[in-house]
Amino acid sequence: MCSAQDFGSDPWPNQEKQCYCEPKPQYEPSKCADEGEDCLCNGYVMFGVKENPDDPAQDAEFEDAS
């Protein structure tokens, strides 16, 4: 599950988050879920902000969210 509870903390309170999956051996992170959704991933999952810091109308890319 893509949630602060499953990751043990909320590093960005009061902001929407999303999860990224870095599949192995590809090592190219891509969005796998919004906060509260299931992230199906065979690799490493990262939890980050959803809102692009430069354009709040856009979702953040992996580089912005981490």
VOBA-1610 file (N, C-alpha, C; in pm, whole numbers, padded with zeros to 5 digits, always signed):
BEGIN
Met+00085-00117+00000Met+00000+00000+00000Met+00090+00124+00000Cys+00055+00219-00076Cys+00129+00345-00084Cys+00072+00440+00022Ser+00128+00434+00143Ser+00079+00520+00251Ser+00188+00546+00354Ala+00178+00658+00423Ala+00275+00691+00526Ala+00276+00584+00634Gln+00162+00528+00666Gln+00155+00424+00769Gln+00240+00303+00729Asp+00234+00263+00603Asp+00312+00148+00559Asp+00461+00178+00551Phe+00498+00305+00533Phe+00639+00343+00528Phe+00692+00385+00664Gly+00605+00394+00764Gly+00649+00420+00900Gly+00649+00566+00942Ser+00631+00658+00847Ser+00626+00801+00883Ser+00573+00879+00764Asp+00541+01004+00789Asp+00494+01095+00685Asp+00594+01209+00673Pro+00688+01200+00576Pro+00791+01302+00566Pro+00741+01438+00517Trp+00622+01443+00458Trp+00565+01568+00408Trp+00420+01578+00453Pro+00395+01610+00580Pro+00257+01619+00630Pro+00175+01720+00549Asn+00047+01690+00536Asn-00050+01776+00469Asn-00022+01796+00320Gln+00055+01706+00259Gln+00077+01709+00114Gln+00042+01573+00058Glu-00018+01571-00062Glu-00046+01444-00128Glu+00086+01380-00170Lys+00091+01249-00162Lys+00210+01176-00200Lys+00178+01071-00306Gln+00285+01012-00363Gln+00272+00902-00458Gln+00390+00809-00437Cys+00380+00689-00492Cys+00488+00592-00481Cys+00547+00565-00618Tyr+00674+00535-00618Tyr+00748+00498-00739Tyr+00802+00357-00721Cys+00806+00284-00830Cys+00863+00149-00830Cys+00990+00152-00912Glu+01099+00101-00854Glu+01224+00084-00928Glu+01243-00065-00949Pro+01193-00117-01063Pro+01203-00261-01087Pro+01347-00304-01109Lys+01373-00426-01074Lys+01507-00479-01095Lys+01500-00580-01208Pro+01591-00584-01299Pro+01719-00511-01303Pro+01713-00382-01383Gln+01596-00332-01417Gln+01584-00216-01505Gln+01637-00086-01442Tyr+01610-00063-01315Tyr+01656+00055-01241Tyr+01608+00188-01299Glu+01488+00191-01355Glu+01427+00313-01406Glu+01298+00335-01327Pro+01298+00422-01224Pro+01178+00441-01143Pro+01062+00496-01225Ser+00943+00449-01195Ser+00821+00501-01256Ser+00710+00500-01152Lys+00613+00587-01169Lys+00502+00597-01074Lys+00423+00467-01074Cys+00393+00417-00954Cys+00315+00293-00945Cys+00183+00313-00872Ala+00166+00422-00796Ala+00041+00443-00723Ala+00036+00582-00662Asp-00084+00632-00643Asp-00105+00751-00561Asp-00119+00706-00417Glu-00102+00799-00324Glu-00115+00767-00182Glu-00250+00701-00157Gly-00249+00590-00083Gly-00370+00517-00049Gly-00403+00405-00146Glu-00331+00397-00258Glu-00354+00291-00356Glu-00249+00181-00339Asp-00277+00064-00396Asp-00179-00044-00395Asp-00075-00020-00503Cys+00050-00044-00470Cys+00161-00033-00564Cys+00212-00174-00591Leu+00190-00223-00711Leu+00238-00356-00748Leu+00378-00339-00805Cys+00477-00387-00731Cys+00615-00362-00768Cys+00701-00483-00734Asn+00783-00524-00827Asn+00880-00629-00801Asn+01017-00562-00797Gly+01043-00490-00690Gly+01166-00413-00675Gly+01157-00324-00553Tyr+01219-00209-00561Tyr+01226-00113-00451Tyr+01120-00006-00468Val+01040+00023-00364Val+00934+00124-00371Val+00978+00247-00292Met+00961+00364-00352Met+00993+00492-00288Met+00866+00574-00273Phe+00856+00647-00164Phe+00739+00726-00128Phe+00779+00872-00135Gly+00708+00955-00212Gly+00745+01095-00224Gly+00626+01185-00249Val+00651+01315-00254Val+00544+01412-00275Val+00483+01394-00413Lys+00356+01428-00424Lys+00286+01415-00551Lys+00293+01544-00632Glu+00289+01657-00567Glu+00280+01786-00635Glu+00417+01832-00685Asn+00425+01870-00811Asn+00547+01924-00867Asn+00577+02058-00799Pro+00696+02075-00741Pro+00726+02199-00669Pro+00727+02323-00757Asp+00752+02305-00887Asp+00754+02420-00979Asp+00620+02447-01044Asp+00532+02347-01048Asp+00400+02361-01111Asp+00300+02274-01037Pro+00232+02330-00936Pro+00140+02251-00853Pro+00028+02182-00930Ala+00002+02222-01053Ala-00102+02157-01132Ala-00053+02025-01192Gln+00077+01999-01185Gln+00136+01878-01241Gln+00183+01785-01131Asp+00179+01654-01158Asp+00239+01557-01066Asp+00390+01571-01073Ala+00455+01547-00962Ala+00602+01551-00957Ala+00659+01433-01034Glu+00774+01453-01093Glu+00851+01344-01152Glu+00932+01281-01040Phe+00991+01167-01065Phe+01070+01099-00961Phe+01177+01191-00903Glu+01248+01264-00987Glu+01355+01351-00941Glu+01304+01461-00848Asp+01179+01506-00866Asp+01120+01610-00782Asp+01066+01552-00651Ala+01021+01427-00656Ala+00948+01368-00544Ala+01037+01308-00440Ser+01160+01280-00470Ser+01246+01211-00377Ser+01321+01306-00285
//
